[in-house]
Amino acid sequence: MPSPVRIVLVETSHPGNIGASARAMKTMGLNNLVLVAPKEFPCAEATARASGADDVLAGARVVASLGEAIEDCGFVVGASARLRSLPWPTVDPRVCARTICEQAADSRVAIVLGPEHSGLTNEDLGLCHQLVHIPTNPEYSSLNLAMAVQVLCYELRMARDDAPGVVAAAEREAREAPLATADELDGFHQQMETLLADAGFLKPDHPKQLKLRLRRIFHRSRLDQIEINILRGMLTALDPRAQRQHGKHE
Amino acid sequence: MPSPVRIVLVETSHPGNIGASARAMKTMGLNNLVLVAPKEFPCAEATARASGADDVLAGARVVASLGEAIEDCGFVVGASARLRSLPWPTVDPRVCARTICEQAADSRVAIVLGPEHSGLTNEDLGLCHQLVHIPTNPEYSSLNLAMAVQVLCYELRMARDDAPGVVAAAEREAREAPLATADELDGFHQQMETLLADAGFLKPDHPKQLKLRLRRIFHRSRLDQIEINILRGMLTALDPRAQRQHGKHE
């Protein structure tokens, strides 16, 4: 099924950019590609650059005009690399992606990108509801066409995935065990402090600052229960007394 | 002047990707590129794909190992396309960019990307403080290397442009000393690993997982240089060999 958001490439010169755009779209979950009067398509170079996204290329619709490409769309966004003499409502890709996610719920949406060297004409612009501008280095704004497609599709995916929730989930996944309790943490620190006092590293005359610094290091790291067990095992392995008693008390 | 955030490409196979990465960087205002053992460089294909960013290519530093590429960095982020058997702190590009903007104020930062087909090894991973994962279509996650560079650099630019709002002074941690560099951190870990191997805690048959877990604990904690010195002093105090030699070598 075609995704509700389509990418429209107008008069693309380099077939490699068409292939790379197809790949960029598919990595972000989009498959709806429309080509307006491409210079060369289909083309071996496009297929090569598409890598495993040749299904997106195979499904691409080729049309003669931008009007035809977007005729069923309720919301059309034009990508613009430069400021326009005629000011047009322009947003960055993040705001654009949010708007598109809202619009795509009940209408078809197109993102339109012009030819590599010249960009969209004023006539094309007249068919767009909004412009999206990808912020670039003012001294070198030569963003490749397929790179622009990648950034725009990436923002669509981020908007769809609701980034904060995703990150929270990723951070949760990164934990294999519950966080250590304050009590478990204190037990570890006491074991370490005893060992370090025996080794002469923590001196009875000014131990406070050093103890606190060590505790702060491990507190910042937010240890889980597996990690506390590893660290306690490590301390036992380094404790000459525990080693002498090994076998008697274990 | 090199930008405080460097992009490190490890063992890149296709020179075209090196050129396209240089262009992607420059469009977002970055110019600091380090290549670890590239398969082919310099190369006409890289220059062609760099388009007007050939100055970034010309300034690229080529080194033999990842360790060398990041030795002066206080914060190292690895790009990861897949979930890891050993979960590592992982964030999305947006969160990553905000963190980097904070860190880059007072230390050098590297973003590391592995070879096209295999990505970073577990050993490389052991040198990273954090992983960044670009969300992709679960059914087709084949993001091109230079496209990944583009997305990461785009997020850096967005974060930098947002910086006043993002980097609230109050949120910044009070640090007494500069962050430990990757080299200093690695020196600490090597000392600890040698000591733990001698004590029989790290076994030669399956030491990898345990070593990585230990490294992860301390990487999460973002050690500064005072803390590294404390921890190394602690290891020396616990090392029976260092104690026997005490007086002879100090």
Chai-1 contact restraints between the chains, C-beta under 6 A:
chainA,res_idxA,chainB,res_idxB,connection_type,confidence,min_distance_angstrom,max_distance_angstrom,comment,restraint_id
A,A24,B,M147,contact,1.0,0.0,6.0,A-B,restraint_1
A,K26,B,Y140,contact,1.0,0.0,6.0,A-B,restraint_2
A,T27,B,T136,contact,1.0,0.0,6.0,A-B,restraint_3
A,T27,B,N137,contact,1.0,0.0,6.0,A-B,restraint_4
A,T27,B,L143,contact,1.0,0.0,6.0,A-B,restraint_5
A,G29,B,N137,contact,1.0,0.0,6.0,A-B,restraint_6
A,S51,B,S142,contact,1.0,0.0,6.0,A-B,restraint_7
A,G52,B,S142,contact,1.0,0.0,6.0,A-B,restraint_8
A,P135,B,R157,contact,1.0,0.0,6.0,A-B,restraint_9
A,P135,B,D161,contact,1.0,0.0,6.0,A-B,restraint_10
A,T136,B,T27,contact,1.0,0.0,6.0,A-B,restraint_11
A,N137,B,T27,contact,1.0,0.0,6.0,A-B,restraint_12
A,N137,B,G29,contact,1.0,0.0,6.0,A-B,restraint_13
A,Y140,B,K26,contact,1.0,0.0,6.0,A-B,restraint_14
A,S142,B,S51,contact,1.0,0.0,6.0,A-B,restraint_15
A,S142,B,G52,contact,1.0,0.0,6.0,A-B,restraint_16
A,L143,B,T27,contact,1.0,0.0,6.0,A-B,restraint_17
A,M147,B,A24,contact,1.0,0.0,6.0,A-B,restraint_18
A,M147,B,Q150,contact,1.0,0.0,6.0,A-B,restraint_19
A,Q150,B,M147,contact,1.0,0.0,6.0,A-B,restraint_20
A,Q150,B,Q150,contact,1.0,0.0,6.0,A-B,restraint_21
A,V151,B,Y154,contact,1.0,0.0,6.0,A-B,restraint_22
A,Y154,B,V151,contact,1.0,0.0,6.0,A-B,restraint_23
A,R157,B,P135,contact,1.0,0.0,6.0,A-B,restraint_24
A,D161,B,P135,contact,1.0,0.0,6.0,A-B,restraint_25
A,A163,B,R94,contact,1.0,0.0,6.0,A-B,restraint_26
A,V167,B,D92,contact,1.0,0.0,6.0,A-B,restraint_27
A,V167,B,V95,contact,1.0,0.0,6.0,A-B,restraint_28
A,A170,B,T90,contact,1.0,0.0,6.0,A-B,restraint_29
A,A174,B,P87,contact,1.0,0.0,6.0,A-B,restraint_30
A,A174,B,P89,contact,1.0,0.0,6.0,A-B,restraint_31
A,A174,B,T90,contact,1.0,0.0,6.0,A-B,restraint_32
A,A199,B,A237,contact,1.0,0.0,6.0,A-B,restraint_33
A,A199,B,L238,contact,1.0,0.0,6.0,A-B,restraint_34
A,F201,B,M234,contact,1.0,0.0,6.0,A-B,restraint_35
A,F201,B,A237,contact,1.0,0.0,6.0,A-B,restraint_36
A,R213,B,I230,contact,1.0,0.0,6.0,A-B,restraint_37
A,I217,B,S221,contact,1.0,0.0,6.0,A-B,restraint_38
A,I217,B,E227,contact,1.0,0.0,6.0,A-B,restraint_39
A,R220,B,S221,contact,1.0,0.0,6.0,A-B,restraint_40
A,S221,B,I217,contact,1.0,0.0,6.0,A-B,restraint_41
A,S221,B,R220,contact,1.0,0.0,6.0,A-B,restraint_42
A,S221,B,S221,contact,1.0,0.0,6.0,A-B,restraint_43
A,E227,B,I217,contact,1.0,0.0,6.0,A-B,restraint_44
A,I230,B,R213,contact,1.0,0.0,6.0,A-B,restraint_45
A,M234,B,F201,contact,1.0,0.0,6.0,A-B,restraint_46
A,A237,B,A199,contact,1.0,0.0,6.0,A-B,restraint_47
A,A237,B,F201,contact,1.0,0.0,6.0,A-B,restraint_48
A,L238,B,A199,contact,1.0,0.0,6.0,A-B,restraint_49
A,L238,B,L238,contact,1.0,0.0,6.0,A-B,restraint_50
